[in-house]
Amino acid sequence: WLAWLEHKIQQGYDITEHEAARRLTEYRRQNKHYWGLASENISANRPNAALPHYSPTKSGARMI
């Protein structure tokens, strides 16, 4: 996932907190031992990072 994120940013793509969290879940689901998320992925930038259990919405997500 980190390699994906770095590659996309280097290519000039704008990645939102929501997109990053969604992609992380997709990568986790590919693991044969995946049983589901214990909690939503926390993907936060700037002031949202101060929120302990922040979960980005598609419409309110900030760019990373």
Residue pairs with C-beta under 8 A, 6 or more apart in sequence:
1 23
1 24
1 27
4 23
4 27
5 15
5 20
5 23
5 64
8 15
9 15
9 64
14 63
15 63
15 64
16 56
16 58
16 61
16 62
16 63
16 64
17 43
17 44
17 45
17 48
17 56
17 61
17 62
17 63
17 64
18 43
18 56
18 57
18 58
18 61
19 61
20 41
20 43
20 64
21 40
21 41
21 42
21 43
21 55
21 56
24 41
24 43
25 37
25 41
28 34
28 37
39 53
40 55
41 55
42 53
42 54
42 55
43 56
43 64
44 51
44 54
44 56
44 62
45 62
45 63
45 64
46 62
48 54
48 56
48 62
56 62
